[in-house]
Amino acid sequence: MTMTTEIPDRFIRQQELVPRPRITSLSATVIGVGAIGRQVALQLAAIGMPQLQLIDFDNVEASNITTQGYHESDLGVSKVQATKAAIERLDPKITVNTIEDRYRPHYAVGEAVFCCVDSISARAAIWKSAHPFCLFWCDGRMQGEVIRVLTSADPCSDQQYANSLFPQAEAQQGTCTSRSTIYTASLAAGLMLHQFTRWLRKLPIDADLSLNLLASELTISPALKETHRHCVANH
């Protein structure tokens, strides 16, 4: 007689925070699986996102082991394939589609899009072509120990996000990978998933928040927050 072992429900402890009926009806696209994006993808897999799409053109380098959480065995492998393998070890039932390329306008995206790229110009181009086709958008930015998370899920926050896409020449010098640590990237990803689960629970999102680890300061822009409340009240 063959005995079967029943696998326990791995989602039972998060069921009040991550509603299964909503998350299982969605797919998510992570654009850029570097420092922040890899952590976003792994956390989405952990909370039970059933379908993931990973887009990135880069391969794993030695410095990515320290700052992005890749393994030594991943060296030289494309980041999307290395991240897909990590997700499949976590839960082989998750469908993971990979695109080893830069994001291009003809690529379809999921209902939830997590933008984790380095430059303002890339964000602006992706936003222009992808945001009309998604329901939830979240952009994670990082410089050293400073994190900024911008989220859009309604017309008002759409406008707020668009206003953040200032010309590249006005952006802070450097990219999110020029000064980075795995702990900052993990926190940025956690803040992005927090906004996502708020949206899943139909709670108000924070359109623009910043976390300065060195100063121990979490800031939500008051003007943006008030605008968002006004928008919610009128819809």
N, C-alpha and C positions, 0 to 999 in steps of 0.2 A: 504493500500500500504506500503510495507516494504522498508525503506530507507537503503542503504548500504553506509558505509563510506569508501572512497578510502584511502588506507594507502599510505602516501607519500614515495617516494624513499629515504630510509635512507642513501644511499651511495652517494648522489648527490654532497656533498661538498668535497668528497675525490676522485672523479672520475678521476682527472688528476694525482693523486698520486698513486692510487691503481687500475690498469686496471682490470675491471670486467671480460672481456673475458679470461684473463690468470688465475686469482685467482679461478674462478669458474670451471676451468678444472683440479684443483689440489686437493690433500688431504694432510693433515699435521699430523705428529706424534710428540707429545711432550713427551719426556722420562724424567720423574721426574716432579711432579707437586707440588714442595715445594715452596721456596721463589721466585725464578725466574720463574720456570715452570708454576706455577699457573697464574702469570701475563702474561706470553707469551700466554697461552691458552685463557685467557679472551680477550686479545688484538686481537688475531687472530679471535676470534668470532666477536668482534666489527667491524673489517674491512671487514668481510664477507667471511671468509674461510668456504666453504659449508660442508666439511667433516673433522672431527677432531678425532684423536685417542690419548687417554691419557693412559700412562703406569706408574704405581707407586704401590708399595706394602704397603705403610705406611698409618696409620690412623691419623686423626687430633688430635693434643694435644693442651693444653691451650696456650703454647708459640707461636703456629702457628697463633693464632688470631692477635697477635701483629706484628710478622715478616713476615707473609705470606698472611694476608688478609682474613683468614677464619672467619666464623661467630661462635658465641657461640653455636648456634644450631647444628653446624657441629661436635662438640666434639665427638670423638669416631667413627665417620663415616670415611670410606675410603676416601682418598684425591681425588681419581679419581671420585668417586660418588658425593662428595660435589662440585667439580669443574664442573662436568657435569650438576648438578642442577642449578648452577649459570649461565652457558652458556645457558641452556634452558629457563631461565627467561629472558635472554637478547634477544634471538632469537630462538624460538622453531622449526624453520625450519632447523636449523643446525643439521646434523647427527653426534652424538658423540658416538664413540665406546670406551669402557673402558676395561683395563686389570689390575686387582688387583694382580700384581706380579712384580717382577723385570723383566727388559728386558731380553729376551732370544733369541738366534740366530734364532729359528724357527718362531718367530713372524714377520709377514709381516709389512712393514712400508710404509708411504706415500711418495709422491714425494719430499716433504719438511720435513726435520727432525730437530727438535730443541732438542739438548742434554742439559739437565739441571740437571745433577747428581753431586754428591759431590766429587768423587775421580778421580784421574788421571787414576788409573787402570780400573775403570768402564768405563770411557770415551774411553780408548784404546780398551777394549773388544767390546763395542758397535760400535765404528768406524769400527773395523775390519769386523764385520758381516753385519752391516747395510748400510755403505756408498756406496757399489757397487749398491745398489738398489734405491738410491735416487738421485735427481737432484740438490738439495740444502741442505746444511748442515750448521747449526749454533750452536755454543757451547757458553753458557754463564757461566762465572765464577765470583765469588764475594767473597771478604774478607773484612769485615768491610765496609769502604767507598771507596774501590778500586774495579773497574769493569774491566773485560777483556772479549772481544767478539771476537771469532775466527770464520771465515766464509769460506766455501769451496763450489765452484760451477764450477770448471774447473780443469784440470790436474795440473796446477801450484799451485793453492791454496790447492789442495789435498795434495801435497807434503809439503807445508808450514804447514798445519794443522798436518800432521803426525809427523813433526819435533817437534811440541809442546807437544807431548805425551811422555815426559821424565819419567823415573822411579819414582814411588810413593815416594821413599825415598828422591828424590831431590825436591819434591814439597814443597810449602810453608806449614808450619805447620797449622793444623786446617782444618775444612771444611767450606763450604760456609754458613753453618747454625750456626757455633759456634759464629760468630760475624756478625749479619745482622740486617738490618732495612727494613721496607716495602718500604721506598722511594728509597733506593739503588736498591732493587729488581725491582721496577717499572721502574727505569731508565735503568737497564740492559736489561729488556724485550723490552723497547722502542728502544734501540740501535739494538737489534736483529731483531726486525720487520722492522727497517729502512733498514738494509741490505737486508732483504727479499723483501721489496718493490722496492729497487734499482734493485735487480735481476729481479723482475717482469717487470720492465720498461726497462730491458736490458741495465742497466747502470753498470759501473765497481763496484765491491764490494770492501770493505776494508777487506783484509784477516785477519788482526790482529790489533785491536785497544784497547786502555786502557783509562779509565777515572778515575782519582784520584779526588774525590770530595773535600777532605780536602785541597789539593793543587790547586784545580781548573785547572787541567791540562788534556787535551785530547791529547793522543799520538797515532799516527799511525806509526808503525815501518817502517822507510824509506826503509830498505833493502827489506822487504817483499813487500812493495808497488811497488818498482821498478821492482822486479821480476814478480809481477802480470801484470804490464804494458807491460813488455817484452813478457809475455805469451800471452796476448790479441793481441799484435801486430803480433804474429806469428801464430795465429789461424784465 
